[in-house]
Amino acid sequence: MLLVKNITKRYGSQDALSDVSFHVEQGQIVGLLGENGAGKSTTMNIITGYISANEGEVQIDGIDLLEKPKEAKKKIGYLPEQPPLYDHMTIREYLCFAAGLKGVPRKEAQRSVDEIMEKTNLSERRNMLIKHLSKGYKQRVGLAQALIGNPPLLILDEPMVGLDPNQMIEMRNLIKSLGGEHTVILSSHILSEIESICDHIIILDQGKVIAENEVKKLETEHAVNNHLVIVVKGNKSKISSLLKQSKLVRDYTYTREVESGVHEYRVITASDQDVRDEMFVLFSEAKMVVYSLNMEQLTLEDVFIKLTGKEEKE
Amino acid sequence: MTAIYLRELKAYFTSLQGYLYLALFTCVTGIFFTVIDIMYGINDFVSYVLSNSYFLIFVYCILIPILTMRLFAEEKRHKTDQLLLTAPITAWEIVLGKFLASVTLFLIGLLIITIFPVIIAVNGTIPVTNTISGYIGMILFSLCMIAVGTFISSLAEEPIISIIISAVAGIFVLFFSNLVSLLPDGVVATIVFLALLAIGIAVLFYIDTRKIGIALIALIVCGGLITALYFLNKEWFMYGLTNSLNWISLEKRFEEFLNGILNLSTIIYMLSFIVFFLFASVQVIERRRWR
């Protein structure tokens, strides 16, 4: 659906993007992650043809954006970070204007605008001036505009920004419902949102792609085998001394008392191998009941911090 | 293009801008008509009202800049240009849609003030040929100035900047031949003038590319052209500068229409002038993508 090949964008002598490449399959919902200034918006602006890259190419459904910009842009719906709205227009007027811009035939436009307003819950406010709408509604109008013309590829730059928790849930459900029928690329700072909406992640750092994979695979890929979380029933000092004496353990920290007499420890094992079996035997020989013994799971946030090195920087 | 044209036209009337423009245009023309034609009993609307210097300054240094100020500058300020530039339309369609909307509003105003020559015609006689050619001239000259305003708006980041620069451009165009008459003729003056022009071009290249090498190449090429021109046509360097500048003067050509002369070459020149500035606006928009 989308192929981004070796794009580089320079502002003066500064590289905003450097040799960025990725591809997105049809129907995927892809999250573009990165810190401020990582190049997310620049990437989106290049894909949509708002700005041009100094090097590289962008293909949408096999159509080169530079060679056939009109055909390529017909396949894109774009919601920029600040929705491009005209304050003095009503929602309906604005969406009809967007339909005209995208070349939707007039007869079809009315029906299409009504359908999209229904889908984005804007029908009740169709005749309200945009300047009188709340931030959440403005965001929805921006999304409705992106949906006009039924483009197969949707690019949404920070669609959740400035929304209250209820509006966020609505927007999340709306975007989720668009997956499958549309290919969606969205950027956000809210990692939990990305994790819940997207099935694929691209992480940008200082204008470069530093990771690209499915969310689960990314979490597993960057997980470390030697971090275990153990929940054991028994005397706290006995458990601690057992861990201290064991050759399997390099280091450990007591985390919390889960319930009365049941303790949780975070253990770093001596080897990189999975030693859960040996750990279980260790505690069972000491006649202690192991409630759970898991490898530590990384969240997307952990992966993000690990890859962008934010923790070290701070 | 139709969508942009209709939106722009509607935008004039959903804000004060369109009403303010039409009110000022008709009101001020009415005052000039009353003071000149009615009070002095003159039956020539074109030669005495449309040719009046104060009227021209008012129209081209205040009204036309009001008409064109927000065409692009406002889009940039509100970031709505992202909608236009990512839509499946060309930069030409955007520029033409906006230009034609301004032209339409101008023509609506012109149609309203047609009531004044009609009043003269009903109550007496009117020089019909002069009036028609004056109207054609006014339309073409105004289209040229709207094209210049469109170009300035495409460059400006704020509408207020656009209106100020357009006003200065209006004064420059209206008093171009007066400025040219101040220039001394002769080889040295011509070479100094062309050299300053070459430096100006080189500076523009530098501003655009931020590369001193490209600016120097532009300066060398311009210098080469000036030298070649000098050896090919020395006579032109003696007397040709002011003649050439007068030839490109829009205001001189507008005067022809006001005097009842319909010259095909003038019409073609003015149409080319419009196309040039619309083309320049398109280039500004396209260049912005690459910055």
Interface residues (C-beta under 8 A of the other chain):
Chain A: Y11 G12 N45 T48 G49 Y50 I51 S52 N54 P69 K70 E71 K73 K74 I76 Y78 P80 Q82 P84 L85 Y86 D87 H88 M89 E93 F97 A98 A99 G100 L101 K102 G103 Q145
Chain B: T2 A3 I4 L6 R7 K10 A11 T14 S15 H78 K79 T80 D81 Q82 L83 L84 L85 T86 A87 P88 I89 T90 R210 R288 R289 W290 R291
